[in-house]
Amino acid sequence: MGLVYAFEPMVLEGLRTGRLQRVLERYAPTVPGFFLYFPSVARRSPPLRLFVEVAKELAVRAVK
């Protein structure tokens, strides 16, 4: 038994099945998604572009 602060998409299955439950819900912030901020010059960096693409793919999978 324990507490965790996690992004909802990452624990959605556990919430659906009842293995996990929300606590202190009224204090939990709701945000419409994930955000990534970086300088515009970094946009041309191949490693950063790859990271952003992988992050998008993983986010889509987590919601399904």
PDBQT receptor file of N, H, CA, C and O in Angstrom, charges set to zero:
ATOM      1  N   MET A   1       0.840  -1.158   0.000  1.00  0.00    +0.000 N 
ATOM      2  CA  MET A   1       0.000   0.000   0.000  1.00  0.00    +0.000 C 
ATOM      3  C   MET A   1       0.893   1.231   0.000  1.00  0.00    +0.000 C 
ATOM      4  O   MET A   1       1.927   1.256   0.668  1.00  0.00    +0.000 OA
ATOM      5  N   GLY A   2       0.496   2.242  -0.743  1.00  0.00    +0.000 N 
ATOM      6  H   GLY A   2      -0.344   2.222  -1.285  1.00  0.00    +0.000 HD
ATOM      7  CA  GLY A   2       1.285   3.469  -0.805  1.00  0.00    +0.000 C 
ATOM      8  C   GLY A   2       0.590   4.516  -1.646  1.00  0.00    +0.000 C 
ATOM      9  O   GLY A   2      -0.512   4.302  -2.151  1.00  0.00    +0.000 OA
ATOM     10  N   LEU A   3       1.237   5.630  -1.787  1.00  0.00    +0.000 N 
ATOM     11  H   LEU A   3       2.132   5.804  -1.377  1.00  0.00    +0.000 HD
ATOM     12  CA  LEU A   3       0.716   6.738  -2.591  1.00  0.00    +0.000 C 
ATOM     13  C   LEU A   3       1.685   7.020  -3.723  1.00  0.00    +0.000 C 
ATOM     14  O   LEU A   3       2.893   6.825  -3.591  1.00  0.00    +0.000 OA
ATOM     15  N   VAL A   4       1.140   7.481  -4.833  1.00  0.00    +0.000 N 
ATOM     16  H   VAL A   4       0.159   7.639  -4.941  1.00  0.00    +0.000 HD
ATOM     17  CA  VAL A   4       1.972   7.864  -5.970  1.00  0.00    +0.000 C 
ATOM     18  C   VAL A   4       1.351   9.100  -6.619  1.00  0.00    +0.000 C 
ATOM     19  O   VAL A   4       0.130   9.253  -6.651  1.00  0.00    +0.000 OA
ATOM     20  N   TYR A   5       2.200   9.965  -7.127  1.00  0.00    +0.000 N 
ATOM     21  H   TYR A   5       3.192   9.840  -7.101  1.00  0.00    +0.000 HD
ATOM     22  CA  TYR A   5       1.762  11.114  -7.906  1.00  0.00    +0.000 C 
ATOM     23  C   TYR A   5       2.121  10.778  -9.341  1.00  0.00    +0.000 C 
ATOM     24  O   TYR A   5       3.300  10.752  -9.694  1.00  0.00    +0.000 OA
ATOM     25  N   ALA A   6       1.116  10.519 -10.177  1.00  0.00    +0.000 N 
ATOM     26  H   ALA A   6       0.158  10.540  -9.890  1.00  0.00    +0.000 HD
ATOM     27  CA  ALA A   6       1.390  10.044 -11.532  1.00  0.00    +0.000 C 
ATOM     28  C   ALA A   6       0.454  10.711 -12.527  1.00  0.00    +0.000 C 
ATOM     29  O   ALA A   6      -0.601  11.228 -12.161  1.00  0.00    +0.000 OA
ATOM     30  N   PHE A   7       0.859  10.692 -13.790  1.00  0.00    +0.000 N 
ATOM     31  H   PHE A   7       1.717  10.272 -14.087  1.00  0.00    +0.000 HD
ATOM     32  CA  PHE A   7      -0.009  11.163 -14.855  1.00  0.00    +0.000 C 
ATOM     33  C   PHE A   7      -1.119  10.142 -15.036  1.00  0.00    +0.000 C 
ATOM     34  O   PHE A   7      -0.862   8.939 -15.091  1.00  0.00    +0.000 OA
ATOM     35  N   GLU A   8      -2.339  10.617 -15.129  1.00  0.00    +0.000 N 
ATOM     36  H   GLU A   8      -2.547  11.594 -15.085  1.00  0.00    +0.000 HD
ATOM     37  CA  GLU A   8      -3.488   9.718 -15.203  1.00  0.00    +0.000 C 
ATOM     38  C   GLU A   8      -3.396   8.697 -16.340  1.00  0.00    +0.000 C 
ATOM     39  O   GLU A   8      -3.719   7.530 -16.119  1.00  0.00    +0.000 OA
ATOM     40  N   PRO A   9      -2.968   9.087 -17.549  1.00  0.00    +0.000 N 
ATOM     41  CA  PRO A   9      -2.888   8.076 -18.607  1.00  0.00    +0.000 C 
ATOM     42  C   PRO A   9      -1.992   6.895 -18.269  1.00  0.00    +0.000 C 
ATOM     43  O   PRO A   9      -2.197   5.792 -18.776  1.00  0.00    +0.000 OA
ATOM     44  N   MET A  10      -1.004   7.120 -17.418  1.00  0.00    +0.000 N 
ATOM     45  H   MET A  10      -0.838   8.016 -17.006  1.00  0.00    +0.000 HD
ATOM     46  CA  MET A  10      -0.081   6.048 -17.069  1.00  0.00    +0.000 C 
ATOM     47  C   MET A  10      -0.699   5.034 -16.103  1.00  0.00    +0.000 C 
ATOM     48  O   MET A  10      -0.233   3.898 -16.018  1.00  0.00    +0.000 OA
ATOM     49  N   VAL A  11      -1.733   5.433 -15.382  1.00  0.00    +0.000 N 
ATOM     50  H   VAL A  11      -2.112   6.356 -15.451  1.00  0.00    +0.000 HD
ATOM     51  CA  VAL A  11      -2.342   4.548 -14.383  1.00  0.00    +0.000 C 
ATOM     52  C   VAL A  11      -3.818   4.273 -14.674  1.00  0.00    +0.000 C 
ATOM     53  O   VAL A  11      -4.531   3.721 -13.835  1.00  0.00    +0.000 OA
ATOM     54  N   LEU A  12      -4.262   4.657 -15.850  1.00  0.00    +0.000 N 
ATOM     55  H   LEU A  12      -3.683   5.106 -16.531  1.00  0.00    +0.000 HD
ATOM     56  CA  LEU A  12      -5.684   4.547 -16.201  1.00  0.00    +0.000 C 
ATOM     57  C   LEU A  12      -6.207   3.119 -16.089  1.00  0.00    +0.000 C 
ATOM     58  O   LEU A  12      -7.314   2.903 -15.596  1.00  0.00    +0.000 OA
ATOM     59  N   GLU A  13      -5.430   2.153 -16.538  1.00  0.00    +0.000 N 
ATOM     60  H   GLU A  13      -4.531   2.329 -16.939  1.00  0.00    +0.000 HD
ATOM     61  CA  GLU A  13      -5.883   0.758 -16.478  1.00  0.00    +0.000 C 
ATOM     62  C   GLU A  13      -6.079   0.320 -15.027  1.00  0.00    +0.000 C 
ATOM     63  O   GLU A  13      -7.071  -0.336 -14.710  1.00  0.00    +0.000 OA
ATOM     64  N   GLY A  14      -5.163   0.669 -14.162  1.00  0.00    +0.000 N 
ATOM     65  H   GLY A  14      -4.357   1.201 -14.420  1.00  0.00    +0.000 HD
ATOM     66  CA  GLY A  14      -5.298   0.336 -12.746  1.00  0.00    +0.000 C 
ATOM     67  C   GLY A  14      -6.520   0.995 -12.117  1.00  0.00    +0.000 C 
ATOM     68  O   GLY A  14      -7.176   0.400 -11.262  1.00  0.00    +0.000 OA
ATOM     69  N   LEU A  15      -6.826   2.212 -12.534  1.00  0.00    +0.000 N 
ATOM     70  H   LEU A  15      -6.293   2.695 -13.229  1.00  0.00    +0.000 HD
ATOM     71  CA  LEU A  15      -8.030   2.896 -12.041  1.00  0.00    +0.000 C 
ATOM     72  C   LEU A  15      -9.293   2.198 -12.546  1.00  0.00    +0.000 C 
ATOM     73  O   LEU A  15     -10.256   2.017 -11.801  1.00  0.00    +0.000 OA
ATOM     74  N   ARG A  16      -9.273   1.809 -13.821  1.00  0.00    +0.000 N 
ATOM     75  H   ARG A  16      -8.491   1.955 -14.426  1.00  0.00    +0.000 HD
ATOM     76  CA  ARG A  16     -10.447   1.128 -14.416  1.00  0.00    +0.000 C 
ATOM     77  C   ARG A  16     -10.748  -0.195 -13.726  1.00  0.00    +0.000 C 
ATOM     78  O   ARG A  16     -11.905  -0.533 -13.475  1.00  0.00    +0.000 OA
ATOM     79  N   THR A  17      -9.691  -0.936 -13.426  1.00  0.00    +0.000 N 
ATOM     80  H   THR A  17      -8.751  -0.662 -13.630  1.00  0.00    +0.000 HD
ATOM     81  CA  THR A  17      -9.895  -2.262 -12.832  1.00  0.00    +0.000 C 
ATOM     82  C   THR A  17     -10.122  -2.210 -11.328  1.00  0.00    +0.000 C 
ATOM     83  O   THR A  17     -10.498  -3.213 -10.721  1.00  0.00    +0.000 OA
ATOM     84  N   GLY A  18      -9.897  -1.050 -10.725  1.00  0.00    +0.000 N 
ATOM     85  H   GLY A  18      -9.592  -0.236 -11.217  1.00  0.00    +0.000 HD
ATOM     86  CA  GLY A  18     -10.097  -0.936  -9.287  1.00  0.00    +0.000 C 
ATOM     87  C   GLY A  18      -8.868  -1.294  -8.466  1.00  0.00    +0.000 C 
ATOM     88  O   GLY A  18      -8.907  -1.250  -7.237  1.00  0.00    +0.000 OA
ATOM     89  N   ARG A  19      -7.761  -1.652  -9.148  1.00  0.00    +0.000 N 
ATOM     90  H   ARG A  19      -7.729  -1.688 -10.147  1.00  0.00    +0.000 HD
ATOM     91  CA  ARG A  19      -6.526  -1.955  -8.415  1.00  0.00    +0.000 C 
ATOM     92  C   ARG A  19      -5.950  -0.696  -7.785  1.00  0.00    +0.000 C 
ATOM     93  O   ARG A  19      -5.248  -0.758  -6.775  1.00  0.00    +0.000 OA
ATOM     94  N   LEU A  20      -6.256   0.453  -8.395  1.00  0.00    +0.000 N 
ATOM     95  H   LEU A  20      -6.826   0.504  -9.215  1.00  0.00    +0.000 HD
ATOM     96  CA  LEU A  20      -5.819   1.746  -7.869  1.00  0.00    +0.000 C 
ATOM     97  C   LEU A  20      -7.039   2.608  -7.619  1.00  0.00    +0.000 C 
ATOM     98  O   LEU A  20      -8.085   2.419  -8.240  1.00  0.00    +0.000 OA
ATOM     99  N   GLN A  21      -6.900   3.548  -6.715  1.00  0.00    +0.000 N 
ATOM    100  H   GLN A  21      -6.051   3.703  -6.211  1.00  0.00    +0.000 HD
ATOM    101  CA  GLN A  21      -7.988   4.500  -6.500  1.00  0.00    +0.000 C 
ATOM    102  C   GLN A  21      -7.409   5.886  -6.254  1.00  0.00    +0.000 C 
ATOM    103  O   GLN A  21      -6.302   6.032  -5.736  1.00  0.00    +0.000 OA
ATOM    104  N   ARG A  22      -8.168   6.886  -6.629  1.00  0.00    +0.000 N 
ATOM    105  H   ARG A  22      -9.067   6.768  -7.050  1.00  0.00    +0.000 HD
ATOM    106  CA  ARG A  22      -7.736   8.263  -6.432  1.00  0.00    +0.000 C 
ATOM    107  C   ARG A  22      -7.935   8.666  -4.980  1.00  0.00    +0.000 C 
ATOM    108  O   ARG A  22      -8.935   8.315  -4.354  1.00  0.00    +0.000 OA
ATOM    109  N   VAL A  23      -6.977   9.403  -4.459  1.00  0.00    +0.000 N 
ATOM    110  H   VAL A  23      -6.164   9.689  -4.967  1.00  0.00    +0.000 HD
ATOM    111  CA  VAL A  23      -7.106   9.993  -3.133  1.00  0.00    +0.000 C 
ATOM    112  C   VAL A  23      -6.733  11.465  -3.259  1.00  0.00    +0.000 C 
ATOM    113  O   VAL A  23      -5.962  11.850  -4.139  1.00  0.00    +0.000 OA
ATOM    114  N   LEU A  24      -7.283  12.271  -2.381  1.00  0.00    +0.000 N 
ATOM    115  H   LEU A  24      -7.909  11.959  -1.667  1.00  0.00    +0.000 HD
ATOM    116  CA  LEU A  24      -7.033  13.712  -2.411  1.00  0.00    +0.000 C 
ATOM    117  C   LEU A  24      -7.337  14.310  -3.783  1.00  0.00    +0.000 C 
ATOM    118  O   LEU A  24      -6.647  15.219  -4.243  1.00  0.00    +0.000 OA
ATOM    119  N   GLU A  25      -8.374  13.790  -4.423  1.00  0.00    +0.000 N 
ATOM    120  H   GLU A  25      -8.935  13.052  -4.049  1.00  0.00    +0.000 HD
ATOM    121  CA  GLU A  25      -8.698  14.186  -5.790  1.00  0.00    +0.000 C 
ATOM    122  C   GLU A  25      -8.977  15.681  -5.923  1.00  0.00    +0.000 C 
ATOM    123  O   GLU A  25      -8.648  16.283  -6.945  1.00  0.00    +0.000 OA
ATOM    124  N   ARG A  26      -9.570  16.272  -4.918  1.00  0.00    +0.000 N 
ATOM    125  H   ARG A  26      -9.837  15.783  -4.088  1.00  0.00    +0.000 HD
ATOM    126  CA  ARG A  26      -9.896  17.692  -5.065  1.00  0.00    +0.000 C 
ATOM    127  C   ARG A  26      -8.646  18.564  -5.085  1.00  0.00    +0.000 C 
ATOM    128  O   ARG A  26      -8.710  19.730  -5.476  1.00  0.00    +0.000 OA
ATOM    129  N   TYR A  27      -7.518  18.015  -4.670  1.00  0.00    +0.000 N 
ATOM    130  H   TYR A  27      -7.465  17.069  -4.352  1.00  0.00    +0.000 HD
ATOM    131  CA  TYR A  27      -6.256  18.765  -4.709  1.00  0.00    +0.000 C 
ATOM    132  C   TYR A  27      -5.429  18.448  -5.953  1.00  0.00    +0.000 C 
ATOM    133  O   TYR A  27      -4.392  19.070  -6.182  1.00  0.00    +0.000 OA
ATOM    134  N   ALA A  28      -5.869  17.510  -6.737  1.00  0.00    +0.000 N 
ATOM    135  H   ALA A  28      -6.712  17.005  -6.552  1.00  0.00    +0.000 HD
ATOM    136  CA  ALA A  28      -5.108  17.103  -7.916  1.00  0.00    +0.000 C 
ATOM    137  C   ALA A  28      -5.355  18.077  -9.068  1.00  0.00    +0.000 C 
ATOM    138  O   ALA A  28      -6.505  18.349  -9.412  1.00  0.00    +0.000 OA
ATOM    139  N   PRO A  29      -4.293  18.598  -9.659  1.00  0.00    +0.000 N 
ATOM    140  CA  PRO A  29      -4.479  19.509 -10.790  1.00  0.00    +0.000 C 
ATOM    141  C   PRO A  29      -4.923  18.754 -12.039  1.00  0.00    +0.000 C 
ATOM    142  O   PRO A  29      -4.538  17.605 -12.257  1.00  0.00    +0.000 OA
ATOM    143  N   THR A  30      -5.718  19.401 -12.832  1.00  0.00    +0.000 N 
ATOM    144  H   THR A  30      -6.031  20.334 -12.655  1.00  0.00    +0.000 HD
ATOM    145  CA  THR A  30      -6.088  18.817 -14.118  1.00  0.00    +0.000 C 
ATOM    146  C   THR A  30      -5.458  19.664 -15.219  1.00  0.00    +0.000 C 
ATOM    147  O   THR A  30      -5.622  20.883 -15.262  1.00  0.00    +0.000 OA
ATOM    148  N   VAL A  31      -4.751  19.001 -16.084  1.00  0.00    +0.000 N 
ATOM    149  H   VAL A  31      -4.618  18.010 -16.049  1.00  0.00    +0.000 HD
ATOM    150  CA  VAL A  31      -4.105  19.661 -17.212  1.00  0.00    +0.000 C 
ATOM    151  C   VAL A  31      -4.539  18.954 -18.483  1.00  0.00    +0.000 C 
ATOM    152  O   VAL A  31      -4.724  17.737 -18.483  1.00  0.00    +0.000 OA
ATOM    153  N   PRO A  32      -4.702  19.695 -19.558  1.00  0.00    +0.000 N 
ATOM    154  CA  PRO A  32      -5.210  19.091 -20.786  1.00  0.00    +0.000 C 
ATOM    155  C   PRO A  32      -4.199  18.239 -21.550  1.00  0.00    +0.000 C 
ATOM    156  O   PRO A  32      -4.497  17.808 -22.663  1.00  0.00    +0.000 OA
ATOM    157  N   GLY A  33      -3.034  17.986 -21.004  1.00  0.00    +0.000 N 
ATOM    158  H   GLY A  33      -2.791  18.336 -20.099  1.00  0.00    +0.000 HD
ATOM    159  CA  GLY A  33      -2.070  17.151 -21.718  1.00  0.00    +0.000 C 
ATOM    160  C   GLY A  33      -0.661  17.339 -21.203  1.00  0.00    +0.000 C 
ATOM    161  O   GLY A  33      -0.438  17.937 -20.150  1.00  0.00    +0.000 OA
ATOM    162  N   PHE A  34       0.280  16.820 -21.959  1.00  0.00    +0.000 N 
ATOM    163  H   PHE A  34       0.099  16.334 -22.814  1.00  0.00    +0.000 HD
ATOM    164  CA  PHE A  34       1.685  16.949 -21.629  1.00  0.00    +0.000 C 
ATOM    165  C   PHE A  34       2.244  18.164 -22.365  1.00  0.00    +0.000 C 
ATOM    166  O   PHE A  34       1.773  18.515 -23.447  1.00  0.00    +0.000 OA
ATOM    167  N   PHE A  35       3.238  18.793 -21.778  1.00  0.00    +0.000 N 
ATOM    168  H   PHE A  35       3.620  18.508 -20.899  1.00  0.00    +0.000 HD
ATOM    169  CA  PHE A  35       3.841  19.965 -22.398  1.00  0.00    +0.000 C 
ATOM    170  C   PHE A  35       5.351  19.817 -22.400  1.00  0.00    +0.000 C 
ATOM    171  O   PHE A  35       5.942  19.329 -21.437  1.00  0.00    +0.000 OA
ATOM    172  N   LEU A  36       5.960  20.236 -23.478  1.00  0.00    +0.000 N 
ATOM    173  H   LEU A  36       5.480  20.633 -24.261  1.00  0.00    +0.000 HD
ATOM    174  CA  LEU A  36       7.408  20.191 -23.608  1.00  0.00    +0.000 C 
ATOM    175  C   LEU A  36       7.848  21.553 -24.130  1.00  0.00    +0.000 C 
ATOM    176  O   LEU A  36       7.421  21.980 -25.203  1.00  0.00    +0.000 OA
ATOM    177  N   TYR A  37       8.688  22.222 -23.383  1.00  0.00    +0.000 N 
ATOM    178  H   TYR A  37       9.034  21.876 -22.511  1.00  0.00    +0.000 HD
ATOM    179  CA  TYR A  37       9.189  23.535 -23.777  1.00  0.00    +0.000 C 
ATOM    180  C   TYR A  37      10.673  23.421 -24.089  1.00  0.00    +0.000 C 
ATOM    181  O   TYR A  37      11.430  22.790 -23.351  1.00  0.00    +0.000 OA
ATOM    182  N   PHE A  38      11.079  24.046 -25.199  1.00  0.00    +0.000 N 
ATOM    183  H   PHE A  38      10.464  24.558 -25.798  1.00  0.00    +0.000 HD
ATOM    184  CA  PHE A  38      12.476  24.041 -25.570  1.00  0.00    +0.000 C 
ATOM    185  C   PHE A  38      12.746  25.255 -26.452  1.00  0.00    +0.000 C 
ATOM    186  O   PHE A  38      11.825  25.757 -27.097  1.00  0.00    +0.000 OA
ATOM    187  N   PRO A  39      13.983  25.734 -26.495  1.00  0.00    +0.000 N 
ATOM    188  CA  PRO A  39      14.312  26.892 -27.332  1.00  0.00    +0.000 C 
ATOM    189  C   PRO A  39      14.101  26.576 -28.811  1.00  0.00    +0.000 C 
ATOM    190  O   PRO A  39      14.277  25.433 -29.233  1.00  0.00    +0.000 OA
ATOM    191  N   SER A  40      13.732  27.566 -29.586  1.00  0.00    +0.000 N 
ATOM    192  H   SER A  40      13.589  28.494 -29.243  1.00  0.00    +0.000 HD
ATOM    193  CA  SER A  40      13.447  27.330 -31.006  1.00  0.00    +0.000 C 
ATOM    194  C   SER A  40      14.674  26.815 -31.758  1.00  0.00    +0.000 C 
ATOM    195  O   SER A  40      14.521  26.054 -32.714  1.00  0.00    +0.000 OA
ATOM    196  N   VAL A  41      15.868  27.199 -31.362  1.00  0.00    +0.000 N 
ATOM    197  H   VAL A  41      15.992  27.817 -30.586  1.00  0.00    +0.000 HD
ATOM    198  CA  VAL A  41      17.066  26.677 -32.038  1.00  0.00    +0.000 C 
ATOM    199  C   VAL A  41      17.233  25.190 -31.800  1.00  0.00    +0.000 C 
ATOM    200  O   VAL A  41      17.807  24.488 -32.633  1.00  0.00    +0.000 OA
ATOM    201  N   ALA A  42      16.741  24.703 -30.675  1.00  0.00    +0.000 N 
ATOM    202  H   ALA A  42      16.275  25.273 -29.998  1.00  0.00    +0.000 HD
ATOM    203  CA  ALA A  42      16.864  23.273 -30.373  1.00  0.00    +0.000 C 
ATOM    204  C   ALA A  42      15.950  22.437 -31.256  1.00  0.00    +0.000 C 
ATOM    205  O   ALA A  42      16.146  21.228 -31.378  1.00  0.00    +0.000 OA
ATOM    206  N   ARG A  43      14.960  23.062 -31.871  1.00  0.00    +0.000 N 
ATOM    207  H   ARG A  43      14.800  24.044 -31.772  1.00  0.00    +0.000 HD
ATOM    208  CA  ARG A  43      14.000  22.329 -32.711  1.00  0.00    +0.000 C 
ATOM    209  C   ARG A  43      14.702  21.592 -33.847  1.00  0.00    +0.000 C 
ATOM    210  O   ARG A  43      14.210  20.567 -34.319  1.00  0.00    +0.000 OA
ATOM    211  N   ARG A  44      15.836  22.104 -34.285  1.00  0.00    +0.000 N 
ATOM    212  H   ARG A  44      16.235  22.937 -33.902  1.00  0.00    +0.000 HD
ATOM    213  CA  ARG A  44      16.552  21.478 -35.388  1.00  0.00    +0.000 C 
ATOM    214  C   ARG A  44      17.421  20.306 -34.940  1.00  0.00    +0.000 C 
ATOM    215  O   ARG A  44      17.990  19.606 -35.778  1.00  0.00    +0.000 OA
ATOM    216  N   SER A  45      17.528  20.086 -33.654  1.00  0.00    +0.000 N 
ATOM    217  H   SER A  45      17.066  20.654 -32.973  1.00  0.00    +0.000 HD
ATOM    218  CA  SER A  45      18.363  19.013 -33.136  1.00  0.00    +0.000 C 
ATOM    219  C   SER A  45      17.732  17.650 -33.427  1.00  0.00    +0.000 C 
ATOM    220  O   SER A  45      16.613  17.391 -32.983  1.00  0.00    +0.000 OA
ATOM    221  N   PRO A  46      18.415  16.786 -34.151  1.00  0.00    +0.000 N 
ATOM    222  CA  PRO A  46      17.861  15.451 -34.438  1.00  0.00    +0.000 C 
ATOM    223  C   PRO A  46      17.515  14.654 -33.173  1.00  0.00    +0.000 C 
ATOM    224  O   PRO A  46      16.454  14.029 -33.138  1.00  0.00    +0.000 OA
ATOM    225  N   PRO A  47      18.364  14.648 -32.129  1.00  0.00    +0.000 N 
ATOM    226  CA  PRO A  47      17.980  13.896 -30.921  1.00  0.00    +0.000 C 
ATOM    227  C   PRO A  47      16.697  14.435 -30.278  1.00  0.00    +0.000 C 
ATOM    228  O   PRO A  47      15.868  13.660 -29.802  1.00  0.00    +0.000 OA
ATOM    229  N   LEU A  48      16.533  15.762 -30.264  1.00  0.00    +0.000 N 
ATOM    230  H   LEU A  48      17.206  16.392 -30.651  1.00  0.00    +0.000 HD
ATOM    231  CA  LEU A  48      15.315  16.332 -29.683  1.00  0.00    +0.000 C 
ATOM    232  C   LEU A  48      14.098  15.967 -30.526  1.00  0.00    +0.000 C 
ATOM    233  O   LEU A  48      13.054  15.614 -29.977  1.00  0.00    +0.000 OA
ATOM    234  N   ARG A  49      14.214  16.045 -31.850  1.00  0.00    +0.000 N 
ATOM    235  H   ARG A  49      15.062  16.332 -32.296  1.00  0.00    +0.000 HD
ATOM    236  CA  ARG A  49      13.094  15.663 -32.726  1.00  0.00    +0.000 C 
ATOM    237  C   ARG A  49      12.707  14.211 -32.494  1.00  0.00    +0.000 C 
ATOM    238  O   ARG A  49      11.522  13.884 -32.430  1.00  0.00    +0.000 OA
ATOM    239  N   LEU A  50      13.702  13.339 -32.368  1.00  0.00    +0.000 N 
ATOM    240  H   LEU A  50      14.665  13.604 -32.419  1.00  0.00    +0.000 HD
ATOM    241  CA  LEU A  50      13.429  11.927 -32.116  1.00  0.00    +0.000 C 
ATOM    242  C   LEU A  50      12.736  11.738 -30.776  1.00  0.00    +0.000 C 
ATOM    243  O   LEU A  50      11.777  10.972 -30.672  1.00  0.00    +0.000 OA
ATOM    244  N   PHE A  51      13.218  12.434 -29.748  1.00  0.00    +0.000 N 
ATOM    245  H   PHE A  51      13.997  13.056 -29.833  1.00  0.00    +0.000 HD
ATOM    246  CA  PHE A  51      12.583  12.352 -28.431  1.00  0.00    +0.000 C 
ATOM    247  C   PHE A  51      11.129  12.791 -28.496  1.00  0.00    +0.000 C 
ATOM    248  O   PHE A  51      10.261  12.122 -27.934  1.00  0.00    +0.000 OA
ATOM    249  N   VAL A  52      10.846  13.896 -29.166  1.00  0.00    +0.000 N 
ATOM    250  H   VAL A  52      11.550  14.439 -29.622  1.00  0.00    +0.000 HD
ATOM    251  CA  VAL A  52       9.474  14.406 -29.268  1.00  0.00    +0.000 C 
ATOM    252  C   VAL A  52       8.586  13.395 -29.980  1.00  0.00    +0.000 C 
ATOM    253  O   VAL A  52       7.460  13.157 -29.545  1.00  0.00    +0.000 OA
ATOM    254  N   GLU A  53       9.066  12.796 -31.062  1.00  0.00    +0.000 N 
ATOM    255  H   GLU A  53       9.982  12.990 -31.415  1.00  0.00    +0.000 HD
ATOM    256  CA  GLU A  53       8.271  11.801 -31.787  1.00  0.00    +0.000 C 
ATOM    257  C   GLU A  53       7.976  10.574 -30.919  1.00  0.00    +0.000 C 
ATOM    258  O   GLU A  53       6.852  10.073 -30.909  1.00  0.00    +0.000 OA
ATOM    259  N   VAL A  54       8.981  10.098 -30.199  1.00  0.00    +0.000 N 
ATOM    260  H   VAL A  54       9.894  10.505 -30.207  1.00  0.00    +0.000 HD
ATOM    261  CA  VAL A  54       8.782   8.938 -29.319  1.00  0.00    +0.000 C 
ATOM    262  C   VAL A  54       7.809   9.293 -28.193  1.00  0.00    +0.000 C 
ATOM    263  O   VAL A  54       6.932   8.495 -27.860  1.00  0.00    +0.000 OA
ATOM    264  N   ALA A  55       7.958  10.479 -27.610  1.00  0.00    +0.000 N 
ATOM    265  H   ALA A  55       8.670  11.127 -27.881  1.00  0.00    +0.000 HD
ATOM    266  CA  ALA A  55       7.055  10.911 -26.534  1.00  0.00    +0.000 C 
ATOM    267  C   ALA A  55       5.612  10.982 -27.036  1.00  0.00    +0.000 C 
ATOM    268  O   ALA A  55       4.690  10.571 -26.331  1.00  0.00    +0.000 OA
ATOM    269  N   LYS A  56       5.414  11.496 -28.238  1.00  0.00    +0.000 N 
ATOM    270  H   LYS A  56       6.162  11.830 -28.811  1.00  0.00    +0.000 HD
ATOM    271  CA  LYS A  56       4.058  11.560 -28.813  1.00  0.00    +0.000 C 
ATOM    272  C   LYS A  56       3.480  10.159 -28.976  1.00  0.00    +0.000 C 
ATOM    273  O   LYS A  56       2.326   9.913 -28.625  1.00  0.00    +0.000 OA
ATOM    274  N   GLU A  57       4.277   9.251 -29.503  1.00  0.00    +0.000 N 
ATOM    275  H   GLU A  57       5.215   9.451 -29.787  1.00  0.00    +0.000 HD
ATOM    276  CA  GLU A  57       3.810   7.877 -29.720  1.00  0.00    +0.000 C 
ATOM    277  C   GLU A  57       3.452   7.203 -28.398  1.00  0.00    +0.000 C 
ATOM    278  O   GLU A  57       2.420   6.538 -28.302  1.00  0.00    +0.000 OA
ATOM    279  N   LEU A  58       4.284   7.365 -27.391  1.00  0.00    +0.000 N 
ATOM    280  H   LEU A  58       5.123   7.905 -27.469  1.00  0.00    +0.000 HD
ATOM    281  CA  LEU A  58       4.002   6.764 -26.098  1.00  0.00    +0.000 C 
ATOM    282  C   LEU A  58       2.763   7.388 -25.445  1.00  0.00    +0.000 C 
ATOM    283  O   LEU A  58       1.995   6.686 -24.786  1.00  0.00    +0.000 OA
ATOM    284  N   ALA A  59       2.566   8.670 -25.619  1.00  0.00    +0.000 N 
ATOM    285  H   ALA A  59       3.189   9.240 -26.154  1.00  0.00    +0.000 HD
ATOM    286  CA  ALA A  59       1.379   9.332 -25.071  1.00  0.00    +0.000 C 
ATOM    287  C   ALA A  59       0.115   8.801 -25.720  1.00  0.00    +0.000 C 
ATOM    288  O   ALA A  59      -0.889   8.586 -25.040  1.00  0.00    +0.000 OA
ATOM    289  N   VAL A  60       0.153   8.591 -27.015  1.00  0.00    +0.000 N 
ATOM    290  H   VAL A  60       0.968   8.766 -27.567  1.00  0.00    +0.000 HD
ATOM    291  CA  VAL A  60      -1.009   8.059 -27.733  1.00  0.00    +0.000 C 
ATOM    292  C   VAL A  60      -1.313   6.640 -27.245  1.00  0.00    +0.000 C 
ATOM    293  O   VAL A  60      -2.472   6.293 -27.021  1.00  0.00    +0.000 OA
ATOM    294  N   ARG A  61      -0.279   5.828 -27.083  1.00  0.00    +0.000 N 
ATOM    295  H   ARG A  61       0.664   6.109 -27.265  1.00  0.00    +0.000 HD
ATOM    296  CA  ARG A  61      -0.472   4.447 -26.591  1.00  0.00    +0.000 C 
ATOM    297  C   ARG A  61      -1.046   4.428 -25.180  1.00  0.00    +0.000 C 
ATOM    298  O   ARG A  61      -1.887   3.585 -24.867  1.00  0.00    +0.000 OA
ATOM    299  N   ALA A  62      -0.605   5.341 -24.332  1.00  0.00    +0.000 N 
ATOM    300  H   ALA A  62       0.077   6.026 -24.586  1.00  0.00    +0.000 HD
ATOM    301  CA  ALA A  62      -1.052   5.370 -22.941  1.00  0.00    +0.000 C 
ATOM    302  C   ALA A  62      -2.537   5.704 -22.837  1.00  0.00    +0.000 C 
ATOM    303  O   ALA A  62      -3.214   5.252 -21.914  1.00  0.00    +0.000 OA
ATOM    304  N   VAL A  63      -3.038   6.486 -23.771  1.00  0.00    +0.000 N 
ATOM    305  H   VAL A  63      -2.488   6.853 -24.521  1.00  0.00    +0.000 HD
ATOM    306  CA  VAL A  63      -4.451   6.891 -23.726  1.00  0.00    +0.000 C 
ATOM    307  C   VAL A  63      -5.352   5.763 -24.213  1.00  0.00    +0.000 C 
ATOM    308  O   VAL A  63      -6.513   5.679 -23.814  1.00  0.00    +0.000 OA
ATOM    309  N   LYS A  64      -4.821   4.890 -25.078  1.00  0.00    +0.000 N 
ATOM    310  H   LYS A  64      -3.877   4.958 -25.402  1.00  0.00    +0.000 HD
ATOM    311  CA  LYS A  64      -5.650   3.808 -25.646  1.00  0.00    +0.000 C 
ATOM    312  C   LYS A  64      -5.988   2.768 -24.622  1.00  0.00    +0.000 C 
ATOM    313  O   LYS A  64      -6.675   1.796 -24.934  1.00  0.00    +0.000 OA
TER     314      LYS A  64
